């Protein structure tokens, strides 16, 4: 009996300790809304979640992640954010400019902290007062694109290029500044250009066909999620016409474009996760500087390079002095 009694007491004590430990573990809710299903943005979300999982283990806390994708639908986006508010999340994460701007607008009253990811021009679209001091309940990471650097690559590869196609979605805020910068750059060089736009995959395909008909020498697209979503549907058209597509993210190259130039989105996701963890620990977004990155990585699709009649080693040698790193990738849907 004494032995049985001792076992029972031990079990009760063990259960009490488990219960006490559980009660002591702080629990947080983080709502992540991704703008659309594409390789770069998905990579960001995956890395945010990986970072938060690591923080859980390191800090002995529980972070419940509510992960949603609005698929570029404004009404779905608003509903997702409203659900986050109803769930009383501790932090919202908006992946891409449209989501971040909607989160900002919908949290003005309740002041739920918002950490954005991959917003190309947070100052230009009015998300923050300044990069150093955002000034409200919003901060995050920027994938600002050095447009001139991408265009320099075009003319390093083909000094005789005379006509550049600018392919983008006029509805994407992330494209506004880079396209204006591209026009200024080309005007200064006396190079001709023509704009081609599309708001969905079907329209982008029509725009791509027009570019081929017009026989552009090269194509420039900034970090435009609409064009990114359509890339798998247009890259073969450009390759067959021997027109290289220069773009503002490595995911374009993964999906068949000749070149993607920009930030390391896996690292951007990790840093975004760090910022979320800092906010959960009590940091004020208003005082947290927007994080920017060295965006000198050139990702060349080696298969498309060959289809264009170019040698990858030669291309890499031309690009190397203008980039922090040149790397190759082959066509796939996701990283």
KOLVEXLUM-701090 format. One record per residue: y, x, z of N, C-alpha, C in turn. Coordinates in steps of 0.05 Angstrom, whole numbers, padded with zeros to 5 digits. Example, Ala and Ser with C-alpha at 12.3 -4.5 7.8 and 13.67 -1.06 7.14 Angstrom:
BEGIN
{nukol {-00114,00264,00156},{-00090,00246,00156},{-00066,00264,00156}}
{nukol {-00045,00257,00142},{-00021,00273,00143},{00001,00258,00157}}
// end
This chain:
BEGIN
{nukol {-00024,00017,00000},{00000,00000,00000},{00025,00017,00000}}
{nukol {00024,00038,00017},{00048,00056,00018},{00053,00069,-00009}}
{nukol {00031,00077,-00022},{00034,00090,-00048},{00046,00070,-00068}}
{nukol {00036,00046,-00068},{00046,00025,-00087},{00075,00019,-00081}}
{nukol {00082,00017,-00055},{00110,00012,-00047},{00128,00034,-00057}}
{nukol {00119,00059,-00055},{00135,00082,-00064},{00140,00081,-00094}}
{nukol {00119,00073,-00109},{00122,00071,-00138},{00142,00050,-00145}}
{nukol {00141,00027,-00131},{00160,00005,-00137},{00188,00014,-00131}}
{nukol {00192,00027,-00108},{00219,00037,-00101},{00229,00056,-00122}}
{nukol {00212,00074,-00131},{00220,00094,-00152},{00229,00080,-00178}}
{nukol {00213,00059,-00185},{00220,00044,-00210},{00247,00030,-00207}}
{nukol {00251,00018,-00183},{00276,00004,-00178},{00300,00023,-00180}}
{nukol {00296,00047,-00167},{00317,00067,-00168},{00323,00077,-00197}}
{nukol {00301,00081,-00212},{00305,00090,-00240},{00320,00069,-00257}}
{nukol {00312,00044,-00253},{00326,00023,-00268},{00355,00021,-00259}}
{nukol {00360,00025,-00234},{00388,00024,-00224},{00405,00046,-00236}}
{nukol {00392,00070,-00238},{00406,00093,-00250},{00412,00088,-00279}}
{nukol {00393,00076,-00294},{00397,00070,-00323},{00419,00050,-00325}}
{nukol {00419,00029,-00308},{00439,00008,-00309},{00467,00020,-00304}}
{nukol {00468,00038,-00284},{00493,00050,-00276},{00504,00067,-00299}}
{nukol {00486,00083,-00311},{00494,00100,-00334},{00504,00083,-00357}}
{nukol {00491,00060,-00362},{00499,00043,-00384},{00527,00031,-00378}}
{nukol {00531,00024,-00353},{00556,00012,-00345},{00579,00032,-00348}}
{nukol {00572,00058,-00343},{00593,00079,-00344},{00600,00087,-00373}}
{nukol {00582,00081,-00392},{00587,00090,-00420},{00608,00072,-00433}}
{nukol {00630,00084,-00441},{00652,00070,-00454},{00644,00062,-00482}}
{nukol {00650,00037,-00490},{00643,00027,-00516},{00668,00020,-00532}}
{nukol {00669,00029,-00557},{00692,00024,-00575},{00682,00010,-00600}}
{nukol {00701,-00004,-00614},{00695,-00016,-00639},{00714,-00005,-00661}}
{nukol {00702,00004,-00683},{00718,00014,-00705},{00711,-00002,-00730}}
{nukol {00731,-00013,-00743},{00727,-00028,-00768},{00735,-00012,-00792}}
{nukol {00717,-00007,-00810},{00722,00008,-00835},{00721,-00010,-00859}}
{nukol {00743,-00011,-00874},{00743,-00027,-00899},{00747,-00008,-00922}}
{nukol {00727,-00007,-00940},{00729,00010,-00964},{00740,-00008,-00987}}
{nukol {00755,00004,-01004},{00768,-00011,-01025},{00749,-00020,-01048}}
{nukol {00732,-00001,-01056},{00714,-00007,-01079},{00691,00012,-01077}}
{nukol {00670,00005,-01091},{00645,00021,-01091},{00647,00043,-01112}}
{nukol {00657,00067,-01103},{00656,00089,-01121},{00649,00115,-01106}}
{nukol {00641,00135,-01121},{00628,00159,-01109},{00646,00172,-01088}}
{nukol {00672,00176,-01094},{00689,00190,-01075},{00694,00174,-01050}}
{nukol {00701,00148,-01053},{00707,00131,-01030},{00682,00127,-01013}}
{nukol {00659,00124,-01025},{00634,00121,-01010},{00628,00147,-00994}}
{nukol {00634,00169,-01006},{00630,00195,-00993},{00648,00197,-00968}}
{nukol {00672,00187,-00971},{00691,00187,-00948},{00679,00171,-00925}}
{nukol {00671,00146,-00932},{00660,00128,-00911},{00636,00141,-00897}}
{nukol {00618,00152,-00913},{00594,00164,-00901},{00601,00187,-00882}}
{nukol {00621,00202,-00889},{00629,00225,-00872},{00645,00216,-00848}}
{nukol {00660,00195,-00850},{00673,00183,-00826},{00652,00175,-00806}}
{nukol {00632,00161,-00816},{00611,00151,-00798},{00595,00174,-00786}}
{nukol {00590,00195,-00802},{00575,00218,-00791},{00591,00231,-00769}}
{nukol {00618,00234,-00773},{00635,00246,-00752},{00635,00229,-00727}}
{nukol {00638,00203,-00730},{00639,00186,-00706},{00612,00186,-00691}}
{nukol {00590,00189,-00706},{00564,00191,-00693},{00562,00217,-00677}}
{nukol {00573,00239,-00688},{00574,00264,-00673},{00591,00262,-00648}}
{nukol {00614,00248,-00650},{00632,00244,-00627},{00618,00228,-00606}}
{nukol {00602,00208,-00614},{00587,00192,-00594},{00570,00210,-00576}}
{nukol {00555,00228,-00590},{00537,00246,-00575},{00552,00265,-00558}}
{nukol {00574,00276,-00569},{00589,00296,-00555},{00603,00285,-00530}}
{nukol {00614,00261,-00533},{00631,00249,-00511},{00615,00229,-00494}}
{nukol {00590,00224,-00501},{00574,00205,-00486},{00588,00177,-00486}}
{nukol {00596,00169,-00509},{00608,00142,-00512},{00593,00127,-00534}}
{nukol {00599,00101,-00536},{00586,00085,-00557},{00608,00076,-00576}}
{nukol {00605,00081,-00602},{00624,00073,-00622},{00609,00054,-00641}}
{nukol {00616,00028,-00639},{00605,00008,-00657},{00621,00007,-00683}}
{nukol {00609,00014,-00705},{00623,00015,-00731},{00617,-00011,-00747}}
{nukol {00638,-00025,-00754},{00635,-00048,-00772},{00645,-00039,-00799}}
{nukol {00626,-00038,-00818},{00631,-00026,-00845},{00631,-00048,-00866}}
{nukol {00653,-00049,-00881},{00655,-00070,-00902},{00668,-00059,-00927}}
{nukol {00663,-00072,-00950},{00674,-00064,-00976},{00686,-00089,-00989}}
{nukol {00711,-00088,-00995},{00724,-00112,-01007},{00721,-00114,-01037}}
{nukol {00710,-00093,-01049},{00705,-00092,-01078},{00731,-00099,-01094}}
{nukol {00753,-00088,-01085},{00779,-00090,-01099},{00789,-00119,-01101}}
{nukol {00779,-00136,-01084},{00787,-00164,-01083},{00806,-00169,-01060}}
{nukol {00831,-00176,-01066},{00852,-00178,-01045},{00845,-00199,-01024}}
{nukol {00834,-00222,-01033},{00827,-00243,-01014},{00805,-00235,-00995}}
{nukol {00785,-00221,-01006},{00763,-00211,-00989},{00773,-00190,-00970}}
{nukol {00791,-00173,-00980},{00803,-00152,-00963},{00817,-00165,-00939}}
{nukol {00834,-00185,-00944},{00848,-00198,-00922},{00830,-00211,-00902}}
{nukol {00808,-00222,-00912},{00789,-00235,-00894},{00774,-00214,-00877}}
{nukol {00767,-00192,-00889},{00754,-00170,-00873},{00773,-00161,-00851}}
{nukol {00798,-00157,-00857},{00817,-00147,-00837},{00821,-00168,-00816}}
{nukol {00823,-00194,-00824},{00825,-00215,-00804},{00801,-00216,-00785}}
{nukol {00778,-00210,-00796},{00753,-00209,-00780},{00755,-00185,-00760}}
{nukol {00766,-00163,-00769},{00769,-00140,-00751},{00787,-00147,-00728}}
{nukol {00809,-00162,-00734},{00828,-00170,-00713},{00814,-00189,-00694}}
{nukol {00798,-00208,-00705},{00783,-00227,-00687},{00763,-00212,-00670}}
{nukol {00751,-00191,-00681},{00731,-00175,-00666},{00744,-00157,-00645}}
{nukol {00771,-00155,-00646},{00787,-00138,-00628},{00778,-00109,-00630}}
{nukol {00777,-00099,-00654},{00769,-00071,-00658},{00790,-00053,-00645}}
{nukol {00782,-00030,-00637},{00801,-00011,-00625},{00816,00005,-00646}}
{nukol {00804,00009,-00669},{00817,00023,-00691},{00807,00011,-00717}}
{nukol {00826,00008,-00736},{00818,00001,-00763},{00821,00025,-00781}}
{nukol {00802,00027,-00800},{00804,00049,-00820},{00806,00037,-00848}}
{nukol {00827,00043,-00862},{00831,00033,-00889},{00827,00055,-00909}}
{nukol {00806,00052,-00926},{00800,00073,-00946},{00813,00065,-00973}}
{nukol {00833,00080,-00981},{00848,00077,-01005},{00874,00061,-01000}}
{nukol {00893,00065,-01017},{00920,00054,-01012},{00922,00024,-01008}}
{nukol {00910,00008,-01026},{00913,-00021,-01022},{00903,-00031,-00995}}
{nukol {00881,-00020,-00985},{00870,-00029,-00959},{00889,-00020,-00937}}
{nukol {00899,00004,-00938},{00917,00014,-00917},{00942,-00002,-00916}}
{nukol {00953,-00009,-00939},{00978,-00025,-00939},{00974,-00053,-00928}}
{nukol {00951,-00065,-00934},{00945,-00092,-00923},{00940,-00091,-00893}}
{nukol {00926,-00070,-00885},{00922,-00067,-00856},{00949,-00063,-00841}}
{nukol {00966,-00048,-00853},{00993,-00044,-00840},{01007,-00070,-00837}}
{nukol {01007,-00086,-00859},{01021,-00112,-00858},{01009,-00131,-00838}}
{nukol {00983,-00131,-00835},{00969,-00150,-00818},{00967,-00141,-00789}}
{nukol {00976,-00117,-00783},{00975,-00107,-00755},{01002,-00103,-00743}}
{nukol {01023,-00112,-00757},{01050,-00107,-00747},{01055,-00121,-00720}}
{nukol {01042,-00144,-00716},{01046,-00159,-00691},{01029,-00149,-00668}}
{nukol {01003,-00145,-00675},{00984,-00137,-00653},{00982,-00107,-00649}}
{nukol {00994,-00091,-00667},{00995,-00062,-00664},{00968,-00049,-00660}}
{nukol {00947,-00060,-00672},{00921,-00046,-00672},{00924,-00020,-00688}}
{nukol {00916,00003,-00677},{00919,00028,-00692},{00904,00028,-00718}}
{nukol {00917,00039,-00739},{00905,00041,-00765},{00904,00070,-00773}}
{nukol {00881,00079,-00782},{00878,00106,-00793},{00869,00103,-00822}}
{nukol {00886,00112,-00841},{00879,00109,-00869},{00866,00134,-00879}}
{nukol {00852,00131,-00902},{00838,00153,-00915},{00844,00152,-00945}}
{nukol {00849,00176,-00956},{00853,00178,-00985},{00875,00161,-00996}}
{nukol {00898,00161,-00982},{00923,00149,-00992},{00939,00171,-01006}}
{nukol {00942,00169,-01032},{00954,00191,-01047},{00984,00196,-01041}}
{nukol {00999,00175,-01035},{01027,00178,-01031},{01036,00160,-01008}}
{nukol {01028,00166,-00983},{01034,00148,-00960},{01064,00145,-00955}}
{nukol {01080,00165,-00962},{01109,00163,-00958},{01121,00145,-00980}}
{nukol {01113,00150,-01004},{01124,00135,-01027},{01118,00105,-01026}}
{nukol {01095,00097,-01015},{01089,00069,-01014},{01098,00056,-00988}}
{nukol {01111,00072,-00971},{01122,00060,-00946},{01104,00057,-00923}}
{nukol {01081,00070,-00923},{01062,00068,-00901},{01073,00083,-00876}}
{nukol {01087,00105,-00881},{01096,00122,-00859},{01126,00129,-00863}}
{nukol {01139,00135,-00840},{01167,00143,-00842},{01170,00172,-00852}}
{nukol {01150,00188,-00844},{01149,00216,-00854},{01121,00226,-00850}}
{nukol {01114,00247,-00865},{01087,00259,-00863},{01083,00270,-00835}}
{nukol {01103,00282,-00823},{01101,00295,-00797},{01100,00275,-00774}}
{nukol {01116,00254,-00777},{01117,00233,-00755},{01117,00206,-00768}}
{nukol {01093,00194,-00770},{01090,00168,-00784},{01108,00146,-00773}}
{nukol {01111,00145,-00746},{01131,00127,-00735},{01122,00099,-00728}}
{nukol {01097,00092,-00733},{01087,00065,-00726},{01058,00067,-00717}}
{nukol {01043,00046,-00722},{01015,00046,-00713},{00996,00056,-00734}}
{nukol {01007,00071,-00754},{00991,00079,-00777},{00993,00109,-00782}}
{nukol {00971,00122,-00786},{00970,00150,-00795},{00944,00154,-00810}}
{nukol {00938,00178,-00819},{00913,00183,-00833},{00913,00207,-00851}}
{nukol {00896,00207,-00871},{00893,00229,-00889},{00902,00222,-00918}}
{nukol {00913,00242,-00931},{00923,00238,-00958},{00908,00256,-00978}}
{nukol {00902,00245,-01001},{00890,00261,-01023},{00911,00265,-01045}}
{nukol {00935,00272,-01035},{00957,00277,-01054},{00948,00295,-01077}}
{nukol {00955,00288,-01101},{00947,00303,-01125},{00970,00319,-01136}}
{nukol {00965,00344,-01140},{00984,00362,-01154},{00981,00358,-01184}}
{nukol {00996,00339,-01194},{00993,00332,-01223},{00998,00355,-01241}}
{nukol {01018,00371,-01236},{01024,00394,-01253},{01001,00414,-01255}}
{nukol {00986,00416,-01232},{00963,00435,-01232},{00942,00425,-01251}}
{nukol {00937,00399,-01252},{00917,00388,-01270},{00926,00392,-01299}}
{nukol {00951,00386,-01305},{00961,00389,-01332},{00961,00418,-01341}}
{nukol {00966,00436,-01322},{00964,00465,-01329},{00936,00472,-01339}}
{nukol {00916,00459,-01328},{00888,00465,-01337},{00884,00455,-01365}}
{nukol {00896,00433,-01373},{00894,00423,-01400},{00903,00444,-01420}}
{nukol {00926,00455,-01414},{00938,00474,-01434},{00927,00502,-01431}}
{nukol {00915,00508,-01408},{00900,00534,-01406},{00875,00533,-01424}}
{nukol {00862,00510,-01424},{00838,00507,-01441},{00845,00503,-01470}}
{nukol {00867,00488,-01476},{00874,00483,-01504},{00905,00486,-01507}}
{nukol {00914,00510,-01511},{00943,00515,-01514},{00956,00500,-01537}}
{nukol {00939,00491,-01556},{00950,00477,-01580},{00950,00447,-01577}}
{nukol {00944,00436,-01553},{00944,00407,-01549},{00972,00396,-01555}}
{nukol {00973,00374,-01571},{00999,00363,-01579},{01003,00334,-01569}}
{nukol {00980,00320,-01564},{00982,00292,-01557},{00964,00286,-01533}}
{nukol {00975,00277,-01511},{00960,00272,-01486},{00959,00242,-01481}}
{nukol {00935,00232,-01475},{00932,00204,-01468},{00934,00202,-01437}}
{nukol {00950,00183,-01428},{00952,00178,-01399},{00937,00152,-01393}}
{nukol {00914,00154,-01381},{00897,00131,-01376},{00897,00124,-01347}}
{nukol {00906,00099,-01341},{00908,00091,-01313},{00911,00060,-01311}}
{nukol {00911,00051,-01286},{00915,00022,-01280},{00943,00019,-01268}}
{nukol {00960,00003,-01281},{00987,00000,-01271},{00988,-00014,-01244}}
{nukol {00966,-00027,-01236},{00965,-00040,-01210},{00957,-00022,-01188}}
{nukol {00951,00003,-01194},{00942,00022,-01173},{00967,00038,-01163}}
{nukol {00975,00034,-01138},{00997,00049,-01127},{00993,00079,-01128}}
{nukol {00967,00087,-01125},{00961,00116,-01125},{00967,00129,-01152}}
{nukol {00970,00113,-01173},{00976,00125,-01200},{01005,00127,-01206}}
{nukol {01022,00112,-01192},{01050,00110,-01199},{01064,00137,-01200}}
{nukol {01064,00152,-01178},{01077,00178,-01177},{01065,00198,-01196}}
{nukol {01038,00201,-01196},{01026,00221,-01214},{01032,00216,-01244}}
{nukol {01033,00191,-01252},{01039,00185,-01280},{01068,00192,-01286}}
{nukol {01086,00186,-01268},{01114,00193,-01271},{01117,00223,-01273}}
{nukol {01102,00237,-01255},{01103,00267,-01255},{01092,00278,-01282}}
{nukol {01071,00266,-01292},{01059,00275,-01317},{01078,00272,-01340}}
{nukol {01092,00249,-01341},{01112,00245,-01362},{01134,00266,-01361}}
{nukol {01144,00271,-01337},{01165,00291,-01334},{01155,00319,-01343}}
{nukol {01131,00326,-01335},{01119,00352,-01343},{01117,00354,-01373}}
{nukol {01106,00333,-01386},{01102,00334,-01415},{01128,00333,-01430}}
{nukol {01147,00318,-01420},{01174,00317,-01433},{01186,00345,-01432}}
{nukol {01184,00359,-01410},{01196,00385,-01407},{01183,00405,-01427}}
{nukol {01157,00401,-01433},{01143,00419,-01452},{01146,00410,-01481}}
{nukol {01157,00386,-01485},{01160,00376,-01512},{01133,00366,-01523}}
{nukol {01115,00358,-01506},{01088,00349,-01514},{01088,00318,-01516}}
{nukol {01076,00308,-01537},{01074,00279,-01540},{01054,00266,-01521}}
{nukol {01058,00241,-01514},{01038,00227,-01497},{01040,00197,-01503}}
{nukol {01019,00183,-01496},{01018,00154,-01498},{01003,00143,-01475}}
{nukol {01012,00120,-01465},{01000,00108,-01441},{00979,00087,-01450}}
{nukol {00956,00088,-01436},{00935,00069,-01440},{00927,00058,-01413}}
{nukol {00926,00032,-01410},{00921,00020,-01384},{00899,-00001,-01384}}
{nukol {00888,-00005,-01361},{00867,-00026,-01358},{00865,-00033,-01328}}
{nukol {00860,-00059,-01323},{00858,-00068,-01295},{00829,-00074,-01287}}
{nukol {00811,-00072,-01305},{00782,-00076,-01299},{00766,-00060,-01319}}
{nukol {00740,-00060,-01315},{00722,-00043,-01332},{00725,-00050,-01362}}
{nukol {00725,-00076,-01368},{00727,-00084,-01396},{00753,-00075,-01409}}
{nukol {00775,-00077,-01394},{00800,-00069,-01405},{00801,-00038,-01408}}
{nukol {00789,-00024,-01389},{00789,00005,-01391},{00772,00014,-01415}}
{nukol {00750,00001,-01420},{00734,00008,-01444},{00751,00004,-01470}}
{nukol {00766,-00018,-01471},{00783,-00022,-01495},{00804,00000,-01497}}
{nukol {00816,00008,-01474},{00835,00029,-01474},{00823,00055,-01483}}
{nukol {00798,00061,-01474},{00784,00085,-01482},{00779,00086,-01512}}
{nukol {00772,00063,-01523},{00767,00061,-01552},{00793,00067,-01567}}
{nukol {00815,00057,-01557},{00841,00062,-01569},{00849,00091,-01569}}
{nukol {00842,00105,-01547},{00848,00133,-01545},{00832,00149,-01566}}
{nukol {00807,00142,-01570},{00791,00155,-01590},{00802,00150,-01618}}
{nukol {00810,00125,-01623},{00821,00118,-01649},{00847,00133,-01655}}
{nukol {00863,00137,-01633},{00888,00152,-01636},{00885,00182,-01637}}
{nukol {00861,00191,-01632},{00854,00220,-01633},{00871,00237,-01614}}
{nukol {00872,00229,-01589},{00886,00246,-01569},{00872,00273,-01566}}
{nukol {00887,00293,-01558},{00876,00319,-01554},{00863,00322,-01527}}
{nukol {00873,00307,-01507},{00862,00307,-01480},{00872,00282,-01466}}
{nukol {00858,00276,-01444},{00865,00252,-01428},{00870,00260,-01399}}
{nukol {00891,00248,-01388},{00896,00253,-01359},{00895,00226,-01344}}
{nukol {00880,00226,-01322},{00878,00204,-01304},{00881,00214,-01275}}
{nukol {00900,00203,-01259},{00902,00211,-01231},{00880,00200,-01214}}
{nukol {00884,00199,-01188},{00863,00188,-01170},{00864,00158,-01171}}
{nukol {00856,00146,-01193},{00858,00118,-01198},{00830,00105,-01196}}
{nukol {00827,00088,-01176},{00800,00077,-01170},{00790,00058,-01191}}
{nukol {00808,00045,-01206},{00799,00027,-01228},{00786,00043,-01250}}
{nukol {00799,00065,-01258},{00787,00082,-01279},{00762,00095,-01268}}
{nukol {00762,00103,-01243},{00738,00116,-01231},{00715,00097,-01233}}
{nukol {00719,00072,-01227},{00697,00052,-01228},{00686,00049,-01256}}
{nukol {00703,00053,-01276},{00695,00050,-01304},{00684,00075,-01317}}
{nukol {00686,00098,-01303},{00681,00124,-01316},{00653,00125,-01329}}
{nukol {00633,00115,-01315},{00606,00116,-01326},{00603,00101,-01352}}
{nukol {00622,00082,-01357},{00622,00066,-01382},{00637,00079,-01405}}
{nukol {00653,00100,-01399},{00670,00111,-01420},{00666,00140,-01426}}
{nukol {00653,00155,-01408},{00652,00184,-01411},{00637,00193,-01436}}
{nukol {00616,00178,-01444},{00602,00186,-01469},{00619,00182,-01494}}
{nukol {00636,00161,-01493},{00654,00155,-01515},{00673,00179,-01519}}
{nukol {00684,00189,-01497},{00702,00212,-01499},{00687,00238,-01507}}
{nukol {00663,00242,-01497},{00648,00266,-01503},{00641,00267,-01533}}
{nukol {00633,00244,-01544},{00626,00242,-01572},{00650,00247,-01590}}
{nukol {00673,00239,-01580},{00698,00243,-01596},{00710,00271,-01591}}
{nukol {00697,00287,-01574},{00706,00314,-01568},{00734,00314,-01555}}
{nukol {00739,00294,-01537},{00764,00292,-01523},{00759,00296,-01493}}
{nukol {00768,00318,-01481},{00763,00323,-01453},{00780,00305,-01435}}
{nukol {00767,00294,-01414},{00781,00277,-01395},{00786,00292,-01369}}
{nukol {00811,00297,-01363},{00819,00311,-01338},{00828,00291,-01318}}
{nukol {00817,00293,-01294},{00821,00271,-01274},{00827,00283,-01246}}
{nukol {00834,00264,-01228},{00844,00272,-01202},{00824,00271,-01179}}
{nukol {00798,00271,-01185},{00778,00271,-01163},{00752,00280,-01174}}
{nukol {00736,00294,-01157},{00710,00304,-01165},{00690,00283,-01173}}
{nukol {00694,00258,-01162},{00676,00237,-01169},{00677,00229,-01198}}
{nukol {00700,00232,-01211},{00702,00227,-01240},{00683,00246,-01255}}
{nukol {00683,00271,-01247},{00665,00290,-01260},{00636,00284,-01255}}
{nukol {00630,00275,-01230},{00603,00267,-01224},{00594,00244,-01242}}
{nukol {00613,00227,-01249},{00607,00203,-01266},{00611,00209,-01295}}
{nukol {00614,00234,-01303},{00614,00241,-01331},{00640,00253,-01343}}
{nukol {00662,00250,-01329},{00687,00262,-01340},{00684,00292,-01341}}
{nukol {00699,00304,-01360},{00698,00333,-01363},{00706,00348,-01338}}
{nukol {00729,00339,-01325},{00738,00354,-01302},{00750,00335,-01281}}
{nukol {00744,00341,-01256},{00756,00328,-01233},{00770,00349,-01216}}
{nukol {00795,00345,-01210},{00810,00365,-01195},{00821,00352,-01170}}
{nukol {00817,00363,-01147},{00828,00351,-01123},{00815,00361,-01097}}
{nukol {00816,00343,-01077},{00807,00351,-01051},{00777,00349,-01048}}
{nukol {00767,00360,-01027},{00738,00357,-01019},{00737,00332,-01003}}
{nukol {00726,00310,-01015},{00726,00284,-01002},{00707,00283,-00978}}
{nukol {00687,00299,-00978},{00669,00300,-00954},{00685,00311,-00930}}
{nukol {00700,00332,-00935},{00717,00343,-00914},{00739,00323,-00906}}
{nukol {00751,00310,-00925},{00771,00290,-00919},{00760,00268,-00901}}
{nukol {00735,00259,-00906},{00722,00239,-00889},{00718,00249,-00861}}
{nukol {00709,00274,-00858},{00705,00286,-00832},{00731,00287,-00816}}
{nukol {00753,00296,-00829},{00779,00297,-00816},{00789,00270,-00808}}
{nukol {00784,00250,-00826},{00792,00222,-00819},{00777,00213,-00794}}
{nukol {00751,00220,-00793},{00735,00213,-00769},{00746,00226,-00744}}
{nukol {00755,00251,-00746},{00767,00265,-00724},{00792,00250,-00714}}
{nukol {00808,00241,-00733},{00833,00227,-00726},{00827,00201,-00712}}
{nukol {00806,00187,-00721},{00798,00162,-00708},{00789,00168,-00679}}
{nukol {00774,00189,-00676},{00765,00197,-00649},{00789,00203,-00631}}
{nukol {00809,00217,-00642},{00833,00223,-00626},{00847,00198,-00617}}
{nukol {00849,00178,-00635},{00862,00153,-00628},{00846,00139,-00607}}
{nukol {00820,00139,-00609},{00803,00126,-00588},{00807,00140,-00561}}
{nukol {00814,00165,-00562},{00818,00181,-00537},{00846,00177,-00526}}
{nukol {00863,00162,-00541},{00889,00157,-00530},{00913,00167,-00546}}
{nukol {00908,00182,-00568},{00930,00192,-00584},{00945,00169,-00598}}
{nukol {00971,00173,-00601},{00988,00153,-00614},{00991,00159,-00644}}
{nukol {00983,00140,-00661},{00986,00145,-00690},{01015,00152,-00698}}
{nukol {01034,00140,-00685},{01062,00145,-00692},{01070,00174,-00690}}
{nukol {01055,00189,-00673},{01062,00217,-00668},{01041,00236,-00681}}
{nukol {01022,00225,-00696},{01001,00241,-00708},{01008,00246,-00738}}
{nukol {01013,00271,-00745},{01020,00277,-00773},{00998,00270,-00792}}
{nukol {01006,00260,-00815},{00987,00255,-00837},{00975,00281,-00845}}
{nukol {00948,00281,-00848},{00935,00306,-00856},{00932,00308,-00886}}
{nukol {00940,00330,-00897},{00938,00336,-00925},{00920,00360,-00929}}
{nukol {00912,00365,-00954},{00891,00385,-00959},{00898,00403,-00983}}
{nukol {00886,00427,-00983},{00887,00444,-01006},{00871,00431,-01028}}
{nukol {00884,00422,-01049},{00869,00407,-01070},{00865,00423,-01095}}
{nukol {00858,00448,-01092},{00855,00466,-01115},{00826,00469,-01125}}
{nukol {00809,00449,-01120},{00781,00451,-01128},{00777,00438,-01155}}
{nukol {00768,00453,-01175},{00762,00442,-01202},{00732,00438,-01204}}
{nukol {00724,00413,-01209},{00696,00406,-01213},{00692,00400,-01242}}
{nukol {00675,00415,-01256},{00670,00412,-01284},{00642,00401,-01288}}
{nukol {00640,00380,-01304},{00614,00369,-01311},{00602,00386,-01333}}
{nukol {00581,00401,-01326},{00569,00420,-01345},{00556,00407,-01369}}
{nukol {00545,00383,-01365},{00533,00368,-01387},{00555,00359,-01407}}
{nukol {00576,00348,-01397},{00598,00339,-01414},{00611,00363,-01427}}
{nukol {00613,00385,-01412},{00625,00409,-01424},{00609,00417,-01449}}
{nukol {00583,00417,-01447},{00566,00424,-01470},{00570,00404,-01493}}
{nukol {00571,00378,-01486},{00575,00357,-01506},{00601,00360,-01521}}
{nukol {00621,00371,-01507},{00647,00376,-01520},{00647,00401,-01537}}
{nukol {00625,00416,-01537},{00623,00440,-01552},{00635,00464,-01538}}
{nukol {00638,00463,-01511},{00649,00484,-01495},{00628,00498,-01479}}
{nukol {00632,00523,-01472},{00614,00539,-01456},{00624,00538,-01427}}
{nukol {00607,00530,-01408},{00616,00527,-01381},{00627,00553,-01369}}
{nukol {00614,00575,-01374},{00623,00601,-01362},{00650,00608,-01373}}
{nukol {00655,00603,-01398},{00681,00608,-01410},{00703,00591,-01398}}
{nukol {00696,00565,-01394},{00715,00546,-01382},{00721,00554,-01354}}
{nukol {00701,00561,-01339},{00705,00569,-01311},{00723,00594,-01309}}
{nukol {00719,00612,-01327},{00735,00636,-01327},{00765,00630,-01333}}
{nukol {00769,00611,-01351},{00797,00603,-01357},{00810,00589,-01333}}
{nukol {00795,00572,-01320},{00806,00556,-01298},{00809,00572,-01272}}
{nukol {00792,00592,-01268},{00790,00606,-01242},{00817,00616,-01231}}
{nukol {00835,00628,-01248},{00860,00638,-01237},{00879,00615,-01228}}
{nukol {00873,00590,-01237},{00891,00568,-01231},{00881,00550,-01209}}
{nukol {00858,00557,-01197},{00845,00540,-01177},{00836,00557,-01153}}
{nukol {00831,00544,-01130},{00820,00558,-01108},{00789,00561,-01112}}
{nukol {00778,00542,-01127},{00749,00544,-01133},{00742,00528,-01157}}
{nukol {00723,00538,-01173},{00713,00522,-01196},{00683,00518,-01190}}
{nukol {00674,00493,-01193},{00646,00487,-01188},{00636,00468,-01209}}
{nukol {00610,00467,-01213},{00598,00450,-01233},{00583,00427,-01221}}
{nukol {00579,00405,-01236},{00564,00382,-01228},{00552,00370,-01252}}
{nukol {00530,00355,-01248},{00518,00340,-01270},{00521,00311,-01265}}
{nukol {00519,00295,-01287},{00525,00266,-01285},{00505,00252,-01267}}
{nukol {00516,00237,-01248},{00501,00220,-01230},{00519,00198,-01219}}
{nukol {00507,00178,-01206},{00523,00155,-01196},{00537,00161,-01170}}
{nukol {00524,00177,-01153},{00535,00183,-01127},{00527,00211,-01118}}
{nukol {00542,00222,-01099},{00537,00248,-01088},{00511,00248,-01071}}
// end
